[in-house]
Structures are given as structure tokens and as C-alpha cells.
Amino acid sequence: MTAHRYVLGQVVRMNNKFGLSPETAETYRITAILPAREDKLPQYRIRNDEERYERVTTEDSLEAIMDQ
């Protein structure tokens, strides 16, 4: 089992916005810790309060902006 770097509720930023709209939110909160993909990359569900939906992303696409 692959260890996850971030914890539930932690505030993070997407470090790669390739393919996303320039208006994409800056900060997100981890709302769920998901199982790792087949390539062993841990996954997370993230949400910004200004968006009406959640996103699923891999750990390598995130960076912490607030120490927990």
C-alpha cells in the first residue's frame, strides 16, 4: 500500500494547470483520500468552495500550501 502525503482537510494547490482554464481555482481542500492508481500514484478528491464540483487528482499534481 502506498502512503499518502496529504491528509484529509489539508489545503493544497495544483502545481500543474496544463489543460485547465485560467480561471481555475488556486486552492483546494482535500475532501477524500482515494486508493492509489495501478501505477502506485496516490489519489485525492479535492474541492474549492467557489466551484460546484469536486476534482480527482494524483499526488504528483499537488503541493501543500499550509502545514498541518
mmJSON file of the N, C-alpha and C atoms, coordinates in Angstrom:
{"data_MODEL":{"atom_site":{
"group_PDB":["ATOM","ATOM","ATOM","ATOM","ATOM","ATOM","ATOM","ATOM","ATOM","ATOM","ATOM","ATOM","ATOM","ATOM","ATOM","ATOM","ATOM","ATOM","ATOM","ATOM","ATOM","ATOM","ATOM","ATOM","ATOM","ATOM","ATOM","ATOM","ATOM","ATOM","ATOM","ATOM","ATOM","ATOM","ATOM","ATOM","ATOM","ATOM","ATOM","ATOM","ATOM","ATOM","ATOM","ATOM","ATOM","ATOM","ATOM","ATOM","ATOM","ATOM","ATOM","ATOM","ATOM","ATOM","ATOM","ATOM","ATOM","ATOM","ATOM","ATOM","ATOM","ATOM","ATOM","ATOM","ATOM","ATOM","ATOM","ATOM","ATOM","ATOM","ATOM","ATOM","ATOM","ATOM","ATOM","ATOM","ATOM","ATOM","ATOM","ATOM","ATOM","ATOM","ATOM","ATOM","ATOM","ATOM","ATOM","ATOM","ATOM","ATOM","ATOM","ATOM","ATOM","ATOM","ATOM","ATOM","ATOM","ATOM","ATOM","ATOM","ATOM","ATOM","ATOM","ATOM","ATOM","ATOM","ATOM","ATOM","ATOM","ATOM","ATOM","ATOM","ATOM","ATOM","ATOM","ATOM","ATOM","ATOM","ATOM","ATOM","ATOM","ATOM","ATOM","ATOM","ATOM","ATOM","ATOM","ATOM","ATOM","ATOM","ATOM","ATOM","ATOM","ATOM","ATOM","ATOM","ATOM","ATOM","ATOM","ATOM","ATOM","ATOM","ATOM","ATOM","ATOM","ATOM","ATOM","ATOM","ATOM","ATOM","ATOM","ATOM","ATOM","ATOM","ATOM","ATOM","ATOM","ATOM","ATOM","ATOM","ATOM","ATOM","ATOM","ATOM","ATOM","ATOM","ATOM","ATOM","ATOM","ATOM","ATOM","ATOM","ATOM","ATOM","ATOM","ATOM","ATOM","ATOM","ATOM","ATOM","ATOM","ATOM","ATOM","ATOM","ATOM","ATOM","ATOM","ATOM","ATOM","ATOM","ATOM","ATOM","ATOM","ATOM","ATOM","ATOM","ATOM","ATOM","ATOM","ATOM","ATOM","ATOM","ATOM","ATOM"],
"id":[1,2,3,4,5,6,7,8,9,10,11,12,13,14,15,16,17,18,19,20,21,22,23,24,25,26,27,28,29,30,31,32,33,34,35,36,37,38,39,40,41,42,43,44,45,46,47,48,49,50,51,52,53,54,55,56,57,58,59,60,61,62,63,64,65,66,67,68,69,70,71,72,73,74,75,76,77,78,79,80,81,82,83,84,85,86,87,88,89,90,91,92,93,94,95,96,97,98,99,100,101,102,103,104,105,106,107,108,109,110,111,112,113,114,115,116,117,118,119,120,121,122,123,124,125,126,127,128,129,130,131,132,133,134,135,136,137,138,139,140,141,142,143,144,145,146,147,148,149,150,151,152,153,154,155,156,157,158,159,160,161,162,163,164,165,166,167,168,169,170,171,172,173,174,175,176,177,178,179,180,181,182,183,184,185,186,187,188,189,190,191,192,193,194,195,196,197,198,199,200,201,202,203,204],
"type_symbol":["N","C","C","N","C","C","N","C","C","N","C","C","N","C","C","N","C","C","N","C","C","N","C","C","N","C","C","N","C","C","N","C","C","N","C","C","N","C","C","N","C","C","N","C","C","N","C","C","N","C","C","N","C","C","N","C","C","N","C","C","N","C","C","N","C","C","N","C","C","N","C","C","N","C","C","N","C","C","N","C","C","N","C","C","N","C","C","N","C","C","N","C","C","N","C","C","N","C","C","N","C","C","N","C","C","N","C","C","N","C","C","N","C","C","N","C","C","N","C","C","N","C","C","N","C","C","N","C","C","N","C","C","N","C","C","N","C","C","N","C","C","N","C","C","N","C","C","N","C","C","N","C","C","N","C","C","N","C","C","N","C","C","N","C","C","N","C","C","N","C","C","N","C","C","N","C","C","N","C","C","N","C","C","N","C","C","N","C","C","N","C","C","N","C","C","N","C","C","N","C","C","N","C","C"],
"label_atom_id":["N","CA","C","N","CA","C","N","CA","C","N","CA","C","N","CA","C","N","CA","C","N","CA","C","N","CA","C","N","CA","C","N","CA","C","N","CA","C","N","CA","C","N","CA","C","N","CA","C","N","CA","C","N","CA","C","N","CA","C","N","CA","C","N","CA","C","N","CA","C","N","CA","C","N","CA","C","N","CA","C","N","CA","C","N","CA","C","N","CA","C","N","CA","C","N","CA","C","N","CA","C","N","CA","C","N","CA","C","N","CA","C","N","CA","C","N","CA","C","N","CA","C","N","CA","C","N","CA","C","N","CA","C","N","CA","C","N","CA","C","N","CA","C","N","CA","C","N","CA","C","N","CA","C","N","CA","C","N","CA","C","N","CA","C","N","CA","C","N","CA","C","N","CA","C","N","CA","C","N","CA","C","N","CA","C","N","CA","C","N","CA","C","N","CA","C","N","CA","C","N","CA","C","N","CA","C","N","CA","C","N","CA","C","N","CA","C","N","CA","C","N","CA","C","N","CA","C","N","CA","C","N","CA","C","N","CA","C"],
"label_alt_id":[null,null,null,null,null,null,null,null,null,null,null,null,null,null,null,null,null,null,null,null,null,null,null,null,null,null,null,null,null,null,null,null,null,null,null,null,null,null,null,null,null,null,null,null,null,null,null,null,null,null,null,null,null,null,null,null,null,null,null,null,null,null,null,null,null,null,null,null,null,null,null,null,null,null,null,null,null,null,null,null,null,null,null,null,null,null,null,null,null,null,null,null,null,null,null,null,null,null,null,null,null,null,null,null,null,null,null,null,null,null,null,null,null,null,null,null,null,null,null,null,null,null,null,null,null,null,null,null,null,null,null,null,null,null,null,null,null,null,null,null,null,null,null,null,null,null,null,null,null,null,null,null,null,null,null,null,null,null,null,null,null,null,null,null,null,null,null,null,null,null,null,null,null,null,null,null,null,null,null,null,null,null,null,null,null,null,null,null,null,null,null,null,null,null,null,null,null,null,null,null,null,null,null,null],
"label_comp_id":["MET","MET","MET","THR","THR","THR","ALA","ALA","ALA","HIS","HIS","HIS","ARG","ARG","ARG","TYR","TYR","TYR","VAL","VAL","VAL","LEU","LEU","LEU","GLY","GLY","GLY","GLN","GLN","GLN","VAL","VAL","VAL","VAL","VAL","VAL","ARG","ARG","ARG","MET","MET","MET","ASN","ASN","ASN","ASN","ASN","ASN","LYS","LYS","LYS","PHE","PHE","PHE","GLY","GLY","GLY","LEU","LEU","LEU","SER","SER","SER","PRO","PRO","PRO","GLU","GLU","GLU","THR","THR","THR","ALA","ALA","ALA","GLU","GLU","GLU","THR","THR","THR","TYR","TYR","TYR","ARG","ARG","ARG","ILE","ILE","ILE","THR","THR","THR","ALA","ALA","ALA","ILE","ILE","ILE","LEU","LEU","LEU","PRO","PRO","PRO","ALA","ALA","ALA","ARG","ARG","ARG","GLU","GLU","GLU","ASP","ASP","ASP","LYS","LYS","LYS","LEU","LEU","LEU","PRO","PRO","PRO","GLN","GLN","GLN","TYR","TYR","TYR","ARG","ARG","ARG","ILE","ILE","ILE","ARG","ARG","ARG","ASN","ASN","ASN","ASP","ASP","ASP","GLU","GLU","GLU","GLU","GLU","GLU","ARG","ARG","ARG","TYR","TYR","TYR","GLU","GLU","GLU","ARG","ARG","ARG","VAL","VAL","VAL","THR","THR","THR","THR","THR","THR","GLU","GLU","GLU","ASP","ASP","ASP","SER","SER","SER","LEU","LEU","LEU","GLU","GLU","GLU","ALA","ALA","ALA","ILE","ILE","ILE","MET","MET","MET","ASP","ASP","ASP","GLN","GLN","GLN"],
"label_asym_id":["A","A","A","A","A","A","A","A","A","A","A","A","A","A","A","A","A","A","A","A","A","A","A","A","A","A","A","A","A","A","A","A","A","A","A","A","A","A","A","A","A","A","A","A","A","A","A","A","A","A","A","A","A","A","A","A","A","A","A","A","A","A","A","A","A","A","A","A","A","A","A","A","A","A","A","A","A","A","A","A","A","A","A","A","A","A","A","A","A","A","A","A","A","A","A","A","A","A","A","A","A","A","A","A","A","A","A","A","A","A","A","A","A","A","A","A","A","A","A","A","A","A","A","A","A","A","A","A","A","A","A","A","A","A","A","A","A","A","A","A","A","A","A","A","A","A","A","A","A","A","A","A","A","A","A","A","A","A","A","A","A","A","A","A","A","A","A","A","A","A","A","A","A","A","A","A","A","A","A","A","A","A","A","A","A","A","A","A","A","A","A","A","A","A","A","A","A","A","A","A","A","A","A","A"],
"label_entity_id":["1","1","1","1","1","1","1","1","1","1","1","1","1","1","1","1","1","1","1","1","1","1","1","1","1","1","1","1","1","1","1","1","1","1","1","1","1","1","1","1","1","1","1","1","1","1","1","1","1","1","1","1","1","1","1","1","1","1","1","1","1","1","1","1","1","1","1","1","1","1","1","1","1","1","1","1","1","1","1","1","1","1","1","1","1","1","1","1","1","1","1","1","1","1","1","1","1","1","1","1","1","1","1","1","1","1","1","1","1","1","1","1","1","1","1","1","1","1","1","1","1","1","1","1","1","1","1","1","1","1","1","1","1","1","1","1","1","1","1","1","1","1","1","1","1","1","1","1","1","1","1","1","1","1","1","1","1","1","1","1","1","1","1","1","1","1","1","1","1","1","1","1","1","1","1","1","1","1","1","1","1","1","1","1","1","1","1","1","1","1","1","1","1","1","1","1","1","1","1","1","1","1","1","1"],
"label_seq_id":[1,1,1,2,2,2,3,3,3,4,4,4,5,5,5,6,6,6,7,7,7,8,8,8,9,9,9,10,10,10,11,11,11,12,12,12,13,13,13,14,14,14,15,15,15,16,16,16,17,17,17,18,18,18,19,19,19,20,20,20,21,21,21,22,22,22,23,23,23,24,24,24,25,25,25,26,26,26,27,27,27,28,28,28,29,29,29,30,30,30,31,31,31,32,32,32,33,33,33,34,34,34,35,35,35,36,36,36,37,37,37,38,38,38,39,39,39,40,40,40,41,41,41,42,42,42,43,43,43,44,44,44,45,45,45,46,46,46,47,47,47,48,48,48,49,49,49,50,50,50,51,51,51,52,52,52,53,53,53,54,54,54,55,55,55,56,56,56,57,57,57,58,58,58,59,59,59,60,60,60,61,61,61,62,62,62,63,63,63,64,64,64,65,65,65,66,66,66,67,67,67,68,68,68],
"pdbx_PDB_ins_code":[null,null,null,null,null,null,null,null,null,null,null,null,null,null,null,null,null,null,null,null,null,null,null,null,null,null,null,null,null,null,null,null,null,null,null,null,null,null,null,null,null,null,null,null,null,null,null,null,null,null,null,null,null,null,null,null,null,null,null,null,null,null,null,null,null,null,null,null,null,null,null,null,null,null,null,null,null,null,null,null,null,null,null,null,null,null,null,null,null,null,null,null,null,null,null,null,null,null,null,null,null,null,null,null,null,null,null,null,null,null,null,null,null,null,null,null,null,null,null,null,null,null,null,null,null,null,null,null,null,null,null,null,null,null,null,null,null,null,null,null,null,null,null,null,null,null,null,null,null,null,null,null,null,null,null,null,null,null,null,null,null,null,null,null,null,null,null,null,null,null,null,null,null,null,null,null,null,null,null,null,null,null,null,null,null,null,null,null,null,null,null,null,null,null,null,null,null,null,null,null,null,null,null,null],
"Cartn_x":[0.842,0.0,0.884,0.565,1.325,0.831,1.77,1.409,1.028,0.008,-0.421,0.319,0.75,1.496,0.571,-0.623,-1.537,-2.639,-3.221,-4.25,-5.598,-6.633,-7.989,-8.107,-8.662,-8.833,-7.676,-6.552,-5.378,-5.633,-5.08,-5.211,-4.012,-4.304,-3.269,-3.498,-2.508,-2.568,-2.215,-2.848,-2.478,-1.217,-0.163,1.103,1.215,0.278,0.289,-1.116,-1.295,-2.622,-2.734,-1.869,-1.91,-3.283,-3.909,-5.212,-6.387,-6.121,-7.199,-7.421,-8.6,-8.95,-8.119,-7.76,-7.036,-7.834,-9.144,-9.992,-10.067,-9.361,-9.383,-8.927,-9.604,-9.313,-7.856,-7.368,-5.983,-5.805,-6.698,-6.516,-7.674,-7.348,-8.323,-8.13,-9.185,-9.12,-9.283,-8.47,-8.585,-9.893,-10.806,-12.095,-12.166,-11.262,-11.234,-9.862,-9.426,-8.19,-8.612,-8.18,-8.605,-7.489,-7.818,-6.783,-5.831,-4.615,-3.621,-4.05,-3.613,-3.873,-3.003,-3.186,-2.382,-0.894,-0.559,0.853,1.387,0.64,1.029,0.937,0.422,0.275,-0.953,-0.772,-1.911,-2.855,-4.144,-5.15,-5.922,-6.476,-7.255,-8.468,-9.513,-10.633,-10.414,-10.499,-10.256,-11.428,-11.57,-12.682,-12.283,-12.754,-12.673,-14.099,-14.323,-15.676,-16.357,-15.582,-16.166,-16.603,-16.24,-16.642,-17.789,-18.648,-19.813,-19.531,-18.302,-17.961,-16.626,-16.332,-15.041,-14.197,-12.907,-11.969,-11.255,-10.811,-9.95,-8.604,-7.542,-6.205,-5.196,-4.025,-2.968,-2.04,-1.333,-0.464,0.609,1.111,2.171,1.678,0.368,-0.2,-0.484,-0.16,-0.493,0.746,0.619,1.654,0.952,1.519,0.938,1.155,0.175,0.348,0.118,-0.256,-0.486,-0.038,0.851,1.291,0.174,0.059,-0.96,-0.285],
"Cartn_y":[-1.185,0.0,1.245,2.197,3.428,4.447,5.064,6.069,7.379,8.026,9.32,10.427,11.442,12.563,13.575,13.767,14.787,14.148,14.947,14.444,15.095,14.452,14.948,16.351,17.282,18.654,19.58,19.044,19.87,20.741,21.953,22.886,22.706,22.566,22.309,23.183,23.193,23.908,22.917,23.05,22.219,22.823,22.028,22.568,22.503,21.864,21.786,22.067,23.214,23.577,23.376,22.565,22.302,21.752,22.371,21.911,22.446,23.219,23.786,25.248,25.731,27.117,28.053,29.234,30.213,30.634,30.476,30.84,29.737,28.636,27.532,28.022,27.563,27.995,27.739,28.524,28.401,27.378,27.374,26.492,25.514,24.36,23.283,22.652,22.03,21.285,19.807,18.957,17.51,17.063,16.483,16.029,14.515,13.802,12.34,11.83,10.796,10.106,8.836,8.708,7.605,6.58,5.373,4.358,4.802,4.302,4.604,3.991,4.609,4.066,2.838,2.179,0.998,1.322,2.573,2.975,3.442,3.164,3.421,4.882,5.764,7.167,7.334,7.855,8.107,9.137,8.982,9.892,10.576,11.74,12.533,13.12,13.358,14.167,15.532,16.589,17.948,18.847,19.925,20.851,22.278,23.196,24.62,25.094,25.891,26.323,27.134,27.706,28.51,27.661,26.4,25.505,24.618,24.2,23.397,21.899,21.523,20.109,19.829,18.554,18.13,17.59,17.56,17.017,15.825,14.914,13.821,14.039,13.984,14.209,13.327,13.223,12.412,13.284,12.636,13.339,14.168,13.699,14.43,15.733,15.966,17.2,18.237,17.915,18.791,19.258,20.406,20.867,21.491,21.29,21.821,23.325,24.046,25.486,25.876,24.892,25.158,23.928,24.123,22.992,22.547,21.245,20.672,20.123],
"Cartn_z":[0.0,0.0,0.0,-0.853,-0.973,0.054,0.76,1.767,1.083,1.593,1.086,1.835,1.116,1.688,2.374,1.839,2.351,3.188,4.079,4.994,4.683,5.134,4.959,5.546,4.78,5.24,4.927,4.481,4.197,2.968,2.978,1.863,0.94,-0.364,-1.359,-2.587,-3.448,-4.724,-5.822,-6.974,-8.122,-8.724,-8.867,-9.365,-10.879,-11.537,-12.992,-13.486,-14.107,-14.602,-16.109,-16.678,-18.114,-18.49,-19.466,-19.93,-19.136,-18.085,-17.276,-17.649,-17.405,-17.671,-16.793,-17.299,-16.47,-15.234,-15.285,-14.153,-13.098,-13.322,-12.367,-10.998,-9.977,-8.605,-8.232,-7.287,-6.834,-5.726,-4.757,-3.611,-3.48,-2.945,-2.78,-1.41,-0.921,0.331,-0.005,0.623,0.435,1.087,0.298,0.835,0.964,0.293,0.418,-0.001,0.676,0.317,-0.407,-1.652,-2.511,-2.668,-3.079,-3.313,-4.422,-4.368,-5.397,-6.724,-7.812,-9.144,-9.355,-10.484,-10.805,-10.873,-11.23,-11.307,-9.952,-8.884,-7.489,-7.062,-7.92,-7.528,-6.636,-5.418,-4.535,-5.17,-4.918,-5.46,-4.335,-4.683,-3.737,-4.44,-3.674,-4.137,-3.507,-4.324,-3.846,-4.225,-3.469,-3.736,-3.38,-4.216,-3.927,-3.702,-2.669,-2.318,-3.416,-4.327,-5.403,-6.591,-6.618,-7.704,-7.23,-8.151,-7.798,-7.845,-8.027,-8.176,-7.512,-7.342,-6.813,-7.961,-7.751,-8.734,-8.12,-8.961,-8.524,-9.195,-8.403,-8.939,-8.215,-8.798,-8.196,-7.355,-6.452,-5.512,-6.212,-7.343,-8.037,-8.661,-8.673,-9.211,-8.132,-6.878,-5.76,-5.014,-4.363,-3.431,-2.231,-1.069,0.165,0.233,0.752,0.955,2.402,3.229,4.641,5.42,6.373,7.187,8.106,8.291,9.178,10.405],
"occupancy":[1.0,1.0,1.0,1.0,1.0,1.0,1.0,1.0,1.0,1.0,1.0,1.0,1.0,1.0,1.0,1.0,1.0,1.0,1.0,1.0,1.0,1.0,1.0,1.0,1.0,1.0,1.0,1.0,1.0,1.0,1.0,1.0,1.0,1.0,1.0,1.0,1.0,1.0,1.0,1.0,1.0,1.0,1.0,1.0,1.0,1.0,1.0,1.0,1.0,1.0,1.0,1.0,1.0,1.0,1.0,1.0,1.0,1.0,1.0,1.0,1.0,1.0,1.0,1.0,1.0,1.0,1.0,1.0,1.0,1.0,1.0,1.0,1.0,1.0,1.0,1.0,1.0,1.0,1.0,1.0,1.0,1.0,1.0,1.0,1.0,1.0,1.0,1.0,1.0,1.0,1.0,1.0,1.0,1.0,1.0,1.0,1.0,1.0,1.0,1.0,1.0,1.0,1.0,1.0,1.0,1.0,1.0,1.0,1.0,1.0,1.0,1.0,1.0,1.0,1.0,1.0,1.0,1.0,1.0,1.0,1.0,1.0,1.0,1.0,1.0,1.0,1.0,1.0,1.0,1.0,1.0,1.0,1.0,1.0,1.0,1.0,1.0,1.0,1.0,1.0,1.0,1.0,1.0,1.0,1.0,1.0,1.0,1.0,1.0,1.0,1.0,1.0,1.0,1.0,1.0,1.0,1.0,1.0,1.0,1.0,1.0,1.0,1.0,1.0,1.0,1.0,1.0,1.0,1.0,1.0,1.0,1.0,1.0,1.0,1.0,1.0,1.0,1.0,1.0,1.0,1.0,1.0,1.0,1.0,1.0,1.0,1.0,1.0,1.0,1.0,1.0,1.0,1.0,1.0,1.0,1.0,1.0,1.0,1.0,1.0,1.0,1.0,1.0,1.0],
"B_iso_or_equiv":[0.0,0.0,0.0,0.0,0.0,0.0,0.0,0.0,0.0,0.0,0.0,0.0,0.0,0.0,0.0,0.0,0.0,0.0,0.0,0.0,0.0,0.0,0.0,0.0,0.0,0.0,0.0,0.0,0.0,0.0,0.0,0.0,0.0,0.0,0.0,0.0,0.0,0.0,0.0,0.0,0.0,0.0,0.0,0.0,0.0,0.0,0.0,0.0,0.0,0.0,0.0,0.0,0.0,0.0,0.0,0.0,0.0,0.0,0.0,0.0,0.0,0.0,0.0,0.0,0.0,0.0,0.0,0.0,0.0,0.0,0.0,0.0,0.0,0.0,0.0,0.0,0.0,0.0,0.0,0.0,0.0,0.0,0.0,0.0,0.0,0.0,0.0,0.0,0.0,0.0,0.0,0.0,0.0,0.0,0.0,0.0,0.0,0.0,0.0,0.0,0.0,0.0,0.0,0.0,0.0,0.0,0.0,0.0,0.0,0.0,0.0,0.0,0.0,0.0,0.0,0.0,0.0,0.0,0.0,0.0,0.0,0.0,0.0,0.0,0.0,0.0,0.0,0.0,0.0,0.0,0.0,0.0,0.0,0.0,0.0,0.0,0.0,0.0,0.0,0.0,0.0,0.0,0.0,0.0,0.0,0.0,0.0,0.0,0.0,0.0,0.0,0.0,0.0,0.0,0.0,0.0,0.0,0.0,0.0,0.0,0.0,0.0,0.0,0.0,0.0,0.0,0.0,0.0,0.0,0.0,0.0,0.0,0.0,0.0,0.0,0.0,0.0,0.0,0.0,0.0,0.0,0.0,0.0,0.0,0.0,0.0,0.0,0.0,0.0,0.0,0.0,0.0,0.0,0.0,0.0,0.0,0.0,0.0,0.0,0.0,0.0,0.0,0.0,0.0],
"pdbx_formal_charge":[null,null,null,null,null,null,null,null,null,null,null,null,null,null,null,null,null,null,null,null,null,null,null,null,null,null,null,null,null,null,null,null,null,null,null,null,null,null,null,null,null,null,null,null,null,null,null,null,null,null,null,null,null,null,null,null,null,null,null,null,null,null,null,null,null,null,null,null,null,null,null,null,null,null,null,null,null,null,null,null,null,null,null,null,null,null,null,null,null,null,null,null,null,null,null,null,null,null,null,null,null,null,null,null,null,null,null,null,null,null,null,null,null,null,null,null,null,null,null,null,null,null,null,null,null,null,null,null,null,null,null,null,null,null,null,null,null,null,null,null,null,null,null,null,null,null,null,null,null,null,null,null,null,null,null,null,null,null,null,null,null,null,null,null,null,null,null,null,null,null,null,null,null,null,null,null,null,null,null,null,null,null,null,null,null,null,null,null,null,null,null,null,null,null,null,null,null,null,null,null,null,null,null,null],
"auth_seq_id":[1,1,1,2,2,2,3,3,3,4,4,4,5,5,5,6,6,6,7,7,7,8,8,8,9,9,9,10,10,10,11,11,11,12,12,12,13,13,13,14,14,14,15,15,15,16,16,16,17,17,17,18,18,18,19,19,19,20,20,20,21,21,21,22,22,22,23,23,23,24,24,24,25,25,25,26,26,26,27,27,27,28,28,28,29,29,29,30,30,30,31,31,31,32,32,32,33,33,33,34,34,34,35,35,35,36,36,36,37,37,37,38,38,38,39,39,39,40,40,40,41,41,41,42,42,42,43,43,43,44,44,44,45,45,45,46,46,46,47,47,47,48,48,48,49,49,49,50,50,50,51,51,51,52,52,52,53,53,53,54,54,54,55,55,55,56,56,56,57,57,57,58,58,58,59,59,59,60,60,60,61,61,61,62,62,62,63,63,63,64,64,64,65,65,65,66,66,66,67,67,67,68,68,68],
"auth_comp_id":["MET","MET","MET","THR","THR","THR","ALA","ALA","ALA","HIS","HIS","HIS","ARG","ARG","ARG","TYR","TYR","TYR","VAL","VAL","VAL","LEU","LEU","LEU","GLY","GLY","GLY","GLN","GLN","GLN","VAL","VAL","VAL","VAL","VAL","VAL","ARG","ARG","ARG","MET","MET","MET","ASN","ASN","ASN","ASN","ASN","ASN","LYS","LYS","LYS","PHE","PHE","PHE","GLY","GLY","GLY","LEU","LEU","LEU","SER","SER","SER","PRO","PRO","PRO","GLU","GLU","GLU","THR","THR","THR","ALA","ALA","ALA","GLU","GLU","GLU","THR","THR","THR","TYR","TYR","TYR","ARG","ARG","ARG","ILE","ILE","ILE","THR","THR","THR","ALA","ALA","ALA","ILE","ILE","ILE","LEU","LEU","LEU","PRO","PRO","PRO","ALA","ALA","ALA","ARG","ARG","ARG","GLU","GLU","GLU","ASP","ASP","ASP","LYS","LYS","LYS","LEU","LEU","LEU","PRO","PRO","PRO","GLN","GLN","GLN","TYR","TYR","TYR","ARG","ARG","ARG","ILE","ILE","ILE","ARG","ARG","ARG","ASN","ASN","ASN","ASP","ASP","ASP","GLU","GLU","GLU","GLU","GLU","GLU","ARG","ARG","ARG","TYR","TYR","TYR","GLU","GLU","GLU","ARG","ARG","ARG","VAL","VAL","VAL","THR","THR","THR","THR","THR","THR","GLU","GLU","GLU","ASP","ASP","ASP","SER","SER","SER","LEU","LEU","LEU","GLU","GLU","GLU","ALA","ALA","ALA","ILE","ILE","ILE","MET","MET","MET","ASP","ASP","ASP","GLN","GLN","GLN"],
"auth_asym_id":["A","A","A","A","A","A","A","A","A","A","A","A","A","A","A","A","A","A","A","A","A","A","A","A","A","A","A","A","A","A","A","A","A","A","A","A","A","A","A","A","A","A","A","A","A","A","A","A","A","A","A","A","A","A","A","A","A","A","A","A","A","A","A","A","A","A","A","A","A","A","A","A","A","A","A","A","A","A","A","A","A","A","A","A","A","A","A","A","A","A","A","A","A","A","A","A","A","A","A","A","A","A","A","A","A","A","A","A","A","A","A","A","A","A","A","A","A","A","A","A","A","A","A","A","A","A","A","A","A","A","A","A","A","A","A","A","A","A","A","A","A","A","A","A","A","A","A","A","A","A","A","A","A","A","A","A","A","A","A","A","A","A","A","A","A","A","A","A","A","A","A","A","A","A","A","A","A","A","A","A","A","A","A","A","A","A","A","A","A","A","A","A","A","A","A","A","A","A","A","A","A","A","A","A"],
"auth_atom_id":["N","CA","C","N","CA","C","N","CA","C","N","CA","C","N","CA","C","N","CA","C","N","CA","C","N","CA","C","N","CA","C","N","CA","C","N","CA","C","N","CA","C","N","CA","C","N","CA","C","N","CA","C","N","CA","C","N","CA","C","N","CA","C","N","CA","C","N","CA","C","N","CA","C","N","CA","C","N","CA","C","N","CA","C","N","CA","C","N","CA","C","N","CA","C","N","CA","C","N","CA","C","N","CA","C","N","CA","C","N","CA","C","N","CA","C","N","CA","C","N","CA","C","N","CA","C","N","CA","C","N","CA","C","N","CA","C","N","CA","C","N","CA","C","N","CA","C","N","CA","C","N","CA","C","N","CA","C","N","CA","C","N","CA","C","N","CA","C","N","CA","C","N","CA","C","N","CA","C","N","CA","C","N","CA","C","N","CA","C","N","CA","C","N","CA","C","N","CA","C","N","CA","C","N","CA","C","N","CA","C","N","CA","C","N","CA","C","N","CA","C","N","CA","C","N","CA","C","N","CA","C","N","CA","C","N","CA","C"],
"pdbx_PDB_model_num":[1,1,1,1,1,1,1,1,1,1,1,1,1,1,1,1,1,1,1,1,1,1,1,1,1,1,1,1,1,1,1,1,1,1,1,1,1,1,1,1,1,1,1,1,1,1,1,1,1,1,1,1,1,1,1,1,1,1,1,1,1,1,1,1,1,1,1,1,1,1,1,1,1,1,1,1,1,1,1,1,1,1,1,1,1,1,1,1,1,1,1,1,1,1,1,1,1,1,1,1,1,1,1,1,1,1,1,1,1,1,1,1,1,1,1,1,1,1,1,1,1,1,1,1,1,1,1,1,1,1,1,1,1,1,1,1,1,1,1,1,1,1,1,1,1,1,1,1,1,1,1,1,1,1,1,1,1,1,1,1,1,1,1,1,1,1,1,1,1,1,1,1,1,1,1,1,1,1,1,1,1,1,1,1,1,1,1,1,1,1,1,1,1,1,1,1,1,1,1,1,1,1,1,1]
}}}
